[in-house]
């Protein structure tokens, strides 16, 4: 099996991270991977914001916890977040950001960095507590955050839950 297929087939969502920071060089590469994702009609109406400040990450997690009434919510305590945002009126914004996030997840895995999709912001971006934080992060007022990549090195002491995939014969048809 070639290394790209191996990377795709072995990537898993990681929900427990160590405190080791992800290097600036790797984060730059992950943003490059995102920037090279497909976008509807090649419009590239996205913006990528990288957050490594633990206080800022905690502030966002706390605001999500309060807004969604999810006691204990912490976004799995990542050491970094890459937050794609997209124009609110972009008809392909959500799909474009999904493609960019997948590139981020696969590139992160290739560096041994764990990742998990955080999707809580998509319906609460304009609540005052969340929008204040997004404004502080430089997210344009006309942008929506459909998902974020929570990143960090996997805590190998944690049980990494392997979710078996549905057998090909049940989920794919080749004609």
N, C-alpha and C positions, 0 to 999 in steps of 0.2 A: 504494500500500500504506500502511495506517495505521502510526503510529509504534510501537504495541504489537507488531504482527506483524513489523515490521522489526527491533525489538529481539530478539524470539524467534529470528528466522531468521538474525541476524548474530552472536549470542553464540557464543563458542568457549571451550573450556578453555584457560587460559593457564598455562604451566609455567615461565615465566621472568619475573621481576619486577625493576623498578628498586628503588632504596632509598628512593624518595619515600614518605613515610608517607601513609596514607589518613586524612583528617580525622575528627575526632570526630563532626562533624555528619553526614558520610556514613555512618559506622559506626552512628550512632543511627538513621538512616533505614533502613539494611539490617536492623537488628533489628526495626524497625517492620514492614517488609515480611514478615519471618519470622513475627512475631506475628499477622499477618493471613492466614496460610496456612490452608487447611482442616485440620481435625483430626477424627479419628473421633468421631462423636457430639458434636462440639464440646467434648470433654473438656479439650483444651489442657494435657496433662500434661507439657509440655516445660519446659526452662530453657535460656536462651541465655547463653553466656559469651563475652565478647570479650577477646581477648588481643592486645596490641600490643607487649609487652615482648619485644625480640629474644632476650634471654637465656632467657626462659621458653619461647619458641617453639623455640629451639635445644635446650633441655633435653628438651622433649617429643619432638622429632625424633630426638635421640640415643637416648632410651629406646625409641622404636619401632624404630630401626635395630638396637639390641642385642636386643630381645625377638624381633623377626622375622628376625634374622640377615640384614639387608639392608645390606651395606657401602655407605657413601656416601649413605644415605637422608637427605634434608634437607627434605622436604615442599615442595620447589621454592623455598625461602627466601622465604616471603611476609613482608610487613610487618605483616600482621594475620591473625588467625584468628577466625572465629565458629564456636563449637562448640555445636551443639544437643545436649542430652542429654534422655533421656526415661525415665520410670519403667520399670524392668526388667519389671514385670508388666503393663504396658500392652499390650493385644493389637494396638493400632494404632500403637505408638510408632515403629517403624521407618518406616512409611508417612507418619506425621505429620512426622517429621524430614525425610524426602525432600521432601515438599511445601514445608516451610519452607526447605530448602536451595535448591530451585529458585527460590523467590521471592527469596532472597538473591542468587543468581547473576544473575537477570534485572535486579534493581534495581541491582546493582553495575555491570553492563554499561551501564545507562542513564546512569551517572555516569562512564563511561570507565575503571572499575576492572576489572581482570581477576580471574578466579576459576578455581579448579579444585577438584573434589570429592576429598577425602582420606578414604578409607574404612578405613584400617588398624586403627582402634581397636575396631571392633565386636566382635571375638572375643578381645581382649586387655585389656579394661578392668579386669579383676580380677587381672591379674598384679601382684605387689607393686610393681614399679618404676613401672608405669603408674598404678596406683591411688594411689600416694603423690603423684604429680604432679596427678592429677585432684582429690584431696583438697585439695592446695594451691591449686588453681584454684577451689575451692568447688563442685565437682560432687558432688551428693549420692551417698552410698554406694549408694542403691537405684536409681541411674540408669545407663543404658548410653549410650555415645556411638556412634551408628551411622555418622556421617559428620561432616566438618568442611568449612567453606569456607575455603580458603587464598586470601588476597586481597592485591592489590597492583596497582600500575600496570604495564601490560605493557611489557616491554623490547622496544622496537620494533626493536632491532638483531638480536634473535633471529629465527630463522625461525619464523614463526607457521604451524604446520602446519594447512592446511585439509583437513579430512577430508570428502570429498564424501558427501552423504547418498544413501541407497538411493533410486532413483527411486520416485515415488509409486505407479506401477503395480505395483511389486513388493512394496510394504510396506503398502499401504492399500487397502481395498475399500470402496467406497461403494455401498450397496444402496438 
